[in-house]
Amino acid sequence: AAAGGATVTGAVTAAAVATDSGGRDGTAVDGTLAKKLKLLKPTRVALDGGVLRVAAACFEGLPAEKRLKLVTAVLKADAANFDQIEALTPDEDQGS
């Protein structure tokens, strides 16, 4: 797992958006967010409290700052709804 704050770790791969429940309001990632995140072709999207965790192959080889910029560019204003965003590669996601 990654540290707190606006930390970004990892990359995303091309698979359908899978959502885990446990979001801030106890619901899964809503349809609007799922649609936006689908652009990254994530292998997994999870909400855990205020932490949004996105795993996708498109993060391979990118530093944490660029991964965060990519996720926030896709989410636009919705990115402000999360205390932390973690962007992981599928391999990094397997280790968390």
N, C-alpha and C positions, 0 to 999 in steps of 0.2 A: 504494500500500500504506500501511497505517497504522503508527503508531509502536508501540513495545513496551509492556508493562505491561497494565493492564486497560482499555485504550483501546477505545472503541466509536465506530464511524463509520458512519453510514448507515441504510438502511431495507430492508424486505423486501416482495416482491410475492406474489400468489396463484398459485403454480405448484407442481407436484410437487417433492418434495425430491430434489435431485440431489446425489450425494456424490462427492467427489474422494478418491482414496487419498492416502496420505502422512501419516497420523496418527502420533501418538506411537509407536504399536506397529506402524506400517506398514500398518494396515488402513483401510478406509473407515469412515465414520460408522456406528456399529452401529445395529441395528434399534430399540432402545429410544430412543436419542437422536434418531434420524430421526423416530420417532413423535411425540415431544415437540415437536420443532422444526416438525413439520408444522402445528401450531396457528398458527404465524406465517405460513403459506403462503409459504415462501421460494422465490425464483427460483434460489437456489444456496446450498449449504452445503458448506464445504470445511474440511478439517483440514490444517494445515501445521505439523508439529512440535507444539508446545503451543498453537498459535493456532487458535481456532475462528472461522471467518469465515461470517457469515450475511447474505445479501442478501434483503430483503423490502420490499414497498411499505408495509407497516404502520409503517415507521420514518420515512416522509415527514413532515417538519415537526417531528420530535421532536429535542430536544437529545441529545447523546451519553449523558448520565447516564440519561435516561429510556429510551433504547434498551437500554442495558446492564441496567437494572432489569427491562425486559420480557423479555429473553432469560434472565436468571437466574431470573426468576419461573417461566418455562416449564420450565427445566432443573432447578430446585430444587437438590438436593445435587450433581447431576452437574456443575453449573457450576464447582465447585471443582477439577475434573479438568483445567482448562485454565489455562495461564499467562496467556493473553490471549483476550478475546472481542471481535470486531469486528462491529458491526451496521451494515450499509450499505443505502442505498437501491439499487434496481436501477441507477439512473444512476451512482451513486458506484462501484458494483461494476464497471461497464463501464470506468471510468477507472483501475482498479487492475491 
